[in-house]
Amino acid sequence: MSKILIIEDDERISRPLAEDLTHQKYLVEAAYDGETGWKMATETTFDLIVLDWMLPKMDGITVCEKLREYGYAGSILMLTAKDTKRDKIRGLDCGADDYIIKPFELEEFSARVRAMLRRNSESKRATLAIGNLMLDPSLCLVTYAGEKVSLTPTEYRLLNLFLRNPKRVFSKDDLLERLWTSQDRDANELVKAHIKGLRNNLKASGITTEIIETVHGLGYRLSQSHN
């Protein structure tokens, strides 16, 4: 049974969310400020954290960044009233997996949660490998020739997706939908930036060949020279 933490200071929002998720048989806990939420998230294992952007004591962006630095590998759904392109990219860049803009329908919120938890379960399978590059989903660990490869949470999710679908070409829209379920199709440059970051970090680990190749006019896929 999945365990969910809601960090939201407005009980008019958090209470119905908690009631809906509990009705769906999830285990739900709640915090009403950033510091309490941070403490709860580091003391108990949660599969998903619903995190408000504007919080007392510690804002949601800071909580999200600290959780990823701490090593939290579960999903984070950001709640925000901020809907500019810059704000959306900032929320995703800080480590959130997806965002939903207030006000929102409860049905959409529940669908986002179910989709994120499905992706969680799909990612916790057997170790994936391409040559000496290995990804262990159970530990959220990537190694090359036995040495740890440092990746951001988004870069990790990208590599995980490519390794699970070694022959598939993913367009930028495919990646946006699968990794963030974002409706903001203007965020294509975000995908390009994360692909570049993934490539650079793989090269920094000692990999001399290109792992992620560009299929011009179509998108990206795992390099076929390794398959």
C-alpha positions as CSV (number, residue, x, y, z in Angstrom):
1,M,0.0,0.0,0.0
2,S,1.4,3.3,-1.1
3,K,2.2,6.0,1.5
4,I,1.6,9.7,0.7
5,L,2.6,12.8,2.6
6,I,0.7,16.0,2.0
7,I,2.6,19.2,2.9
8,E,0.0,22.0,2.5
9,D,-0.8,24.8,5.0
10,D,-4.3,25.4,3.8
11,E,-6.6,22.8,5.5
12,R,-9.4,23.7,3.0
13,I,-7.1,22.1,0.4
14,S,-5.2,19.5,2.3
15,R,-8.3,18.0,4.1
16,P,-10.3,17.0,0.9
17,L,-7.1,15.8,-0.7
18,A,-6.3,13.5,2.2
19,E,-9.9,12.3,2.4
20,D,-9.9,11.4,-1.3
21,L,-6.6,9.6,-1.2
22,T,-7.6,7.7,2.0
23,H,-10.8,6.6,0.2
24,Q,-8.6,5.2,-2.5
25,K,-6.9,3.1,0.1
26,Y,-3.6,5.0,0.3
27,L,-2.0,5.7,3.7
28,V,-1.9,9.5,4.1
29,E,-0.2,11.8,6.5
30,A,-0.2,15.6,6.5
31,A,2.0,18.5,7.5
32,Y,1.1,22.2,7.6
33,D,4.5,23.9,7.2
34,G,7.7,23.3,5.4
35,E,9.9,22.5,8.4
36,T,7.5,19.9,9.8
37,G,7.0,18.4,6.3
38,W,10.8,18.1,5.8
39,K,11.2,16.4,9.2
40,M,8.4,13.9,8.5
41,A,9.8,13.1,5.0
42,T,13.2,12.3,6.4
43,E,11.9,10.2,9.3
44,T,9.4,8.1,7.4
45,T,9.5,6.5,3.9
46,F,6.8,8.0,1.6
47,D,6.1,6.8,-2.0
48,L,4.8,10.2,-3.0
49,I,4.9,13.7,-1.5
50,V,2.3,16.4,-2.4
51,L,4.1,19.7,-1.8
52,D,2.7,23.2,-1.8
53,W,5.0,25.9,-3.2
54,M,4.1,28.6,-0.7
55,L,4.5,27.3,2.8
56,P,5.3,28.9,6.2
57,K,8.7,28.3,7.8
58,M,10.3,26.7,4.7
59,D,8.9,27.2,1.2
60,G,8.1,24.2,-1.1
61,I,11.0,24.9,-3.5
62,T,13.5,24.7,-0.6
63,V,11.8,21.5,0.8
64,C,12.0,19.9,-2.6
65,E,15.6,20.7,-3.2
66,K,16.6,19.5,0.3
67,L,14.7,16.3,-0.2
68,R,16.5,15.5,-3.4
69,E,19.9,16.4,-1.9
70,Y,19.0,14.2,1.1
71,G,18.4,11.3,-1.4
72,Y,14.7,11.1,-1.5
73,A,13.8,9.0,-4.6
74,G,10.0,9.0,-4.4
75,S,7.7,11.2,-6.5
76,I,7.0,14.8,-5.7
77,L,3.9,16.6,-7.0
78,M,4.1,20.3,-6.6
79,L,0.9,22.4,-5.9
80,T,1.2,26.0,-7.1
81,A,-0.8,29.0,-8.0
82,K,2.2,30.2,-10.1
83,D,1.6,29.4,-13.8
84,T,4.2,31.3,-15.8
85,K,6.6,29.3,-17.9
86,R,9.5,30.4,-15.8
87,D,7.8,29.3,-12.6
88,K,6.9,25.9,-14.0
89,I,10.5,25.2,-15.2
90,R,11.8,26.3,-11.8
91,G,9.5,23.9,-10.0
92,L,10.5,21.0,-12.3
93,D,14.2,21.9,-12.0
94,C,14.2,21.9,-8.2
95,G,13.4,18.2,-8.3
96,A,9.6,18.0,-8.6
97,D,8.2,15.3,-10.9
98,D,5.1,17.1,-11.9
99,Y,3.1,20.2,-10.9
100,I,-0.6,21.0,-10.8
101,I,-1.9,24.6,-10.9
102,K,-4.4,25.9,-8.3
103,P,-7.4,25.8,-8.5
104,F,-7.7,22.2,-9.8
105,E,-10.3,19.5,-10.0
106,L,-10.0,16.6,-7.5
107,E,-10.4,14.1,-10.4
108,E,-7.3,15.5,-12.1
109,F,-5.3,15.5,-8.9
110,S,-6.2,11.9,-8.3
111,A,-5.3,10.9,-11.9
112,R,-1.9,12.6,-11.5
113,V,-1.2,10.7,-8.3
114,R,-2.1,7.4,-9.8
115,A,0.1,8.0,-12.8
116,M,3.1,8.9,-10.7
117,L,2.7,5.9,-8.4
118,R,2.4,3.7,-11.5
119,R,5.7,5.0,-12.8
120,N,7.2,4.4,-9.3
121,S,6.2,0.8,-9.4
122,E,7.4,0.3,-13.0
123,S,10.8,1.7,-12.1
124,K,11.5,-0.7,-9.2
125,R,12.4,-3.7,-11.3
126,A,15.6,-5.6,-12.1
127,T,19.0,-3.9,-12.5
128,L,19.4,-2.4,-16.0
129,A,22.8,-2.3,-17.9
130,I,24.4,-1.3,-21.1
131,G,28.1,-2.3,-21.1
132,N,29.7,-1.3,-17.9
133,L,26.9,1.3,-17.1
134,M,24.5,-0.1,-14.6
135,L,21.3,1.3,-13.0
136,D,19.9,-0.3,-9.9
137,P,16.3,0.9,-9.4
138,S,16.0,-0.6,-5.9
139,L,18.8,1.7,-4.8
140,C,18.3,4.6,-7.3
141,L,22.0,4.1,-8.0
142,V,23.9,4.4,-11.3
143,T,27.4,3.1,-11.6
144,Y,30.0,2.9,-14.4
145,A,32.8,0.3,-14.0
146,G,31.8,0.0,-10.4
147,E,32.0,3.7,-9.6
148,K,29.0,5.8,-8.8
149,V,27.7,8.2,-11.5
150,S,26.4,11.5,-10.1
151,L,23.1,12.4,-11.8
152,T,20.3,14.8,-10.9
153,P,16.9,13.2,-10.2
154,T,15.6,14.2,-13.7
155,E,18.7,12.8,-15.4
156,Y,18.3,9.6,-13.5
157,R,14.7,9.2,-14.7
158,L,15.7,10.0,-18.3
159,L,18.4,7.3,-18.2
160,N,16.0,4.8,-16.6
161,L,13.5,5.4,-19.3
162,F,16.0,5.0,-22.1
163,L,17.4,1.8,-20.6
164,R,13.9,0.3,-20.3
165,N,13.1,1.1,-23.9
166,P,16.4,0.5,-25.7
167,K,15.1,0.7,-29.3
168,R,12.4,3.3,-28.9
169,V,12.8,6.9,-30.2
170,F,11.3,9.4,-27.7
171,S,10.3,12.9,-29.0
172,K,10.5,15.9,-26.7
173,D,6.8,15.7,-26.1
174,D,7.0,12.0,-25.3
175,L,9.6,12.8,-22.6
176,L,7.7,15.7,-21.2
177,E,4.6,13.5,-20.8
178,R,6.3,10.5,-19.4
179,L,8.6,12.3,-17.0
180,W,6.5,15.2,-15.9
181,T,3.0,14.7,-17.3
182,S,3.2,18.4,-17.9
183,Q,0.7,20.2,-20.2
184,D,3.2,22.9,-20.9
185,R,4.5,22.1,-24.4
186,D,6.6,25.2,-24.4
187,A,9.0,23.5,-22.1
188,N,10.9,21.6,-24.9
189,E,14.1,23.5,-24.1
190,L,13.9,21.9,-20.6
191,V,14.2,18.5,-22.2
192,K,17.2,19.6,-24.3
193,A,18.9,20.9,-21.2
194,H,18.4,17.7,-19.2
195,I,19.6,15.5,-22.1
196,K,22.7,17.7,-22.3
197,G,23.2,17.4,-18.6
198,L,22.8,13.6,-18.7
199,R,25.3,13.3,-21.5
200,N,27.8,15.5,-19.8
201,N,27.6,13.6,-16.5
202,L,28.0,10.3,-18.2
203,K,31.1,11.5,-20.0
204,A,32.4,12.9,-16.7
205,S,32.2,9.4,-15.3
206,G,34.6,8.1,-17.9
207,I,32.2,6.9,-20.7
208,T,33.9,7.9,-24.0
209,T,31.0,6.9,-26.4
210,E,27.6,8.6,-26.7
211,I,25.0,6.7,-24.7
212,I,22.0,8.8,-25.8
213,E,21.9,9.6,-29.5
214,T,19.9,12.2,-31.4
215,V,17.6,10.9,-34.1
216,H,17.3,14.0,-36.2
217,G,13.8,15.3,-36.7
218,L,12.4,12.7,-34.3
219,G,14.0,12.8,-30.9
220,Y,16.3,10.7,-28.8
221,R,17.0,7.0,-28.1
222,L,19.6,4.8,-26.5
223,S,22.6,4.5,-28.8
224,Q,22.1,1.5,-31.0
225,S,25.9,0.8,-31.2
226,H,25.7,-0.5,-27.6
227,N,22.8,-3.0,-28.3
